């Protein structure tokens, strides 16, 4: 019964190969996007460090996104 399912009436190779290809490319897209996001987060924190302390405090309080980025970069001081 399981072998019939895997063979899918003779089309199993094409179906499972398609699933594998889609999985591989989705994984590559995910890791590429994640790497790019981390790069932009680092650039953002460098730019934020250039701001005066008064502006940094105001920005940290006003935005949850910025707070989470800084927390992930361990720069929430």
N, C-alpha and C positions, 0 to 999 in steps of 0.2 A: 504494500500500500504506500509506504513512504517512497520507495523507489519510483513508483508510478507518478507520485506527486513531483519528485525531483526531475523526472524525465519530461513531464508535461506534454505527453503525446508526441514526443520527438523534438519539441521546441525548447526543452529545458536548457540546453547549452546556451542558446541565444538569450533566453530570459535571465538566467543567472549571470551570464557575462555582462548583460546590460545593467543589472543591479550592481555588480561589482564596479563597473566603470563609473556609474553615477555616484556610488559611495566614495570612490577614490577622489573624484573631482570635487565633490562637496566637501570632503575633508581638506583638500588642498585649498579651496576657497576659504574655508573657515580659518585655517591657520595663517593664511596670507592676510586676511582681514584683521585677525587678532594681532599679528605682528605690526601691521600698519597703525592700528589703534594705539598700541603701546608706544610706538615711535612718536605719534602726535601728542600723546599724554606727556611724554618726556619733554618735548619741545614746549608744550604749554606750561609745564612747571618751571622750566628755565625762564620763560618770559614773565611768569608770575613772580619769581624771585627778584626780578629787577624792579618791581614796584615798591613804593614806600610802604612801610609797615602799616600805616593808617589805611591805605587802600586795600592791602591784603586782608586785614581784619574784616573790613566792610564786605569784601567780595566773598570771603569764607562764610560769613553769616548769611549772606543773601542767596547762596546757591548750594543746593544739595549735591549737584553734579560735581561742582568744583571741589567740595569737601570730600566726596568719594574718590575723585582722581588724586587729590593730595594724600588721602589716607592710603591709597594703593601704592603711591610713590614713597610713603613713609616721610612725608615732608609737612605734616600737619603740626608744625610748631609755631 
